[in-house]
Amino acid sequence: MAELLDRAARTVTASRSPVGFATTGGEHWKVWDRFLTIDGVHAYHIGNICGTCAFFFERMEGADAAVDVGALTASLYDGLVTLDAGIVESLTQLMPSAEYIIALLRVRPELVRPNGSEDYFAVEQIEQVGPNYWGDEPPHDTKTDYYRLEGRSAVALPHTGADTAGFDFIIPMTPRTALSEERVQFYEAAIAGGQSPTAVAVSVLDIKGPYDGADHWCLAHYLLDGHHKIAAAARTGSEITLVAFIAVDQGISDRESIEAMLSTYPRTAG
């Protein structure tokens, strides 16, 4: 079962991270499309500002490498059980400028292929918006494999109505086909030996729903470090830990909504 192990908060200003947020717009909407960038290149199209449009993410040309965590490699291999202030400060240097709620989560990732039987966009989103929403077009194509989290599909949100549902996604910056098989097996062995190594993501909560349908609260974790760890955990059906830097001001949501989403994770005592 997914759990919230610890949490913290930070605000990043004047970031020197290779990771960034960007927007584009047109004549009538100066801000419409939203992007996650790496070294100034669009890595993911992470949606638009429309609350009644469908949720989506789509891999772009800039999504081709993880972010170097430097001296934190050993600590993340051992796995975090709390958000030590020193480690949080170091990880904060990897993040783009934003206000963050930081969550240390224990999760069990499950691999998803576009248009497969577990693909959110081919199943739950079609149920949400109806089969005629896309017309003759196929379901949205993410242009990448991604991961969902065991037990985190159609999660009930407090005080939001019976039809509202929460979903979590882990989205890789490095394509799965580019991973080192040797390194994945290394983490498989580590996990089998009792390790729970930690991955790192910058995350965004989007609340999206049609005028006449249910809202979906979609928490997207864009993976910066830990691709081999996540792949190993998914392949072995094992748990792993994830530090999620949830950007308060970059999603189609607000602080209270993020708090509500996090409240659906059981909190480990102590």
N, C-alpha and C positions, 0 to 999 in steps of 0.2 A: 504494500500500500504506500502511496506517496505521502510524504510527511514534510512539514516545515520544521527544520531543526533550529534555525536561528535567524535573526534579522537585524538590519542596521539601516542607516540612512546617510547619504552624502550628497553634496552638490559639487559638480565639476564645472569650473570656469577656466577659460583660456587653455583648453585641452591641447596637448601635443600628440594625442593618439592618432595613429593612421586611420582609425575608425571615425566616421562622421555621419551626421544626419543631413539630408538635403531635401529641398522641395522644388517643384517646378509648377508653373501655371500658365494661363493664357490671358486673353484680353479681359474677360469678365471675372476670372478667378486667378488672382495673383499667386495664390497657393492652392494647389489641387492634388497633385501626385506627390507621394512621399517615398524617400529612398534611404537605404543604408549604403554608405560608401566606404571603400577601402582605398587609401591614398588618392582620394578625390575622384575615383572611378565608381560608377554605380555598381554595387554588388548585388543588392536586392531591391526590387520594387516592392515596397511594404504596404501599399494600399493608397487610398485617397482620403480626403477629409469628409466625405459624404457618409453620414451615419445610417442612411437608408440604402446604401449600396452594399454589395456583398463583400465580405472579408476575403482577402487574398494576399499571397506573397508569390514572387516570381524571381527565380535566379537570373542574374545578368552577368555580363562578361567580367566584372570585377570580383566575383565570388570564386576565387581560385587558390586561396591560401589561408592558413590559420594565422593568428596573431601571436607573436613571440612573448611568452610570459617570463622569460629570463630566469632570474634567480628563484622564482617561485615554483619551478618545475618539481623540485623534490617535495615541497610541502603539498603540492596538488597531487603528486603520486601517492603520498601517504594517506591523503584524504582529510578533509576538514570535518570536524564535528561541531565546531563553533566558528563564529566570524571574529577571529582575533583581529584586534584593531590594526596591528602592523600589516597583516596580510590584506585587510580591506584597503588600507591606504595604498599599498603597492598595486593592487588590482585596479584601484580607481584611476591610476595613471594610464591604463589601457582604454579608458572609456571616453567617448565624445562628451562635449559640454552638454550638461543636462542636470536636472534634479533627479535623484534616484532613491527608490526604496529597494534595498538589497535583501534578497532572500536566499538562505541556504536550504536547498530542498533535497530530499532523498526520493529518487524516482526510478522507475523501471521502464526504459525506452523500448519501443517496438517499431521496427523498420516498416516504412510505408512507401510503396511505389505509386507513381501517378496513375490514376484511373484503375487502380487495383481495388480489391474488395474492402480494404481498410482505409482507402483514401477519403478523407473528410469531404473533399470537393466533389467526389463522385457519389457520395452516400448522404451524409448528414446535411451538407449544404443544399443538395437537391431537395431533400425533405423540407428544409427550412423555406426555400424560396419558391418551390414548386417546379415541376418539370418544364413549364413553358417560359421560365424566366430567361433562359439562354436562347430561346427560339430553337433554331436548328443546329446551334453550336454545341460541341461536346463540353463536358465539365471543364472548369479551369485547369490548365496545365501549369504546375509549379516549376517545370523545367529541371526538376531535381527530385531524387529520393529525399525523404525526410523522416522524422520520428514522431510518433505520438506516445503518450504516457499511459501505462496501464492504470485503469481506474479513474482516468481523467477525461472521460467522454460523456457529454451531456450531464455535467455536474450541476446539481441544484444550487442556485444562488440565493442567499438570504434576502427576504423582503423585496423580491423583484417580480413575483408572479410565477405561476406554475409552469409556463411554457419557456421561460428563460433558461438557457443552458450554457455551461462553461466548458471550454476545450483548451487543451495545452498542446503545443507543438515545439519540437526542437529541430532547428533548421540549420544544416551544415554550411560552413563557409568553404570547406574543401570538399569536392565531389567524392562520394564513396568510392568510385572507381579509381581515384588517385591515391587512396590510402595504401600504406605499406602492410601487406599481409603479415609480415614478420612482427610488426609493431602491434597489430591487432591481436595476434596470438600471445604476445608478451603480456598484454593487459588481460586477456582471457585467463592466463596462468595466475596473474596477480589477484584477480577477482576470485578465482577458485581457491586461492590460498588465504582468503579472508580479507583482502584489501578492498576498500571502497573509494577508489580514486575520484578526484573532483574535477569536473569540467567547468568552464566559465562562459557565460553568455551575456549579451546585452538584449534586453527584452522590452516588448511593447504590448500593451493591452488595447485591443480594438473591440468596441461594442458595436455590432452591426446587425441590422435586421430590416426587412421590408416594412412598408407602412402597415400592411395587413398580416404580418407574420411575427414569429417569436424572435427576440434578440438572441444572438450568439455572442458570448463573451470569449474572445479568442486571445489567449496569452501566448505570444510567439517569442520563443527564445532563440535568438540568432547566435549560433555557436562560434565563439572566438578561439577557444582552446579546448582540447579534449575530444577531438574527432575519433581517434583510435579507441579511446576509453568508451565512448558512447557506442561505437560499432561493436566492441567486444561485449559490452553489457547486453546489447540487443540480441546478439548472436547466441548468447548463453542464457538469456532470460533472467539476467541478474540485475540487482540494484546498483545504482551509482549515485554520487552526490553532484549537485549542480549549484554553482553560485550564479544567481540571476540578478543582474543589475537592471531593474525595471524603471525605464525612463518615464517619469511622471508626466512630462509635458510633450511627449512625442507620439502618444497614442490617441485614439478616439475614445477617450475615457478621462477620468479625473482621479485625484488621490483617493477619494472615498470609494470609488469603484475598484481600484487596485486593492485597497484594504479588504473590501468585500470578497474579491477573488481569492486573496491569500487566506481569508478566514475559512475557505472550503478545504484547505489542507489541514489535516489533523496536526496539532502541535505536540512535539515530543516534550514530555514533562522535564522540567529543569532547564 
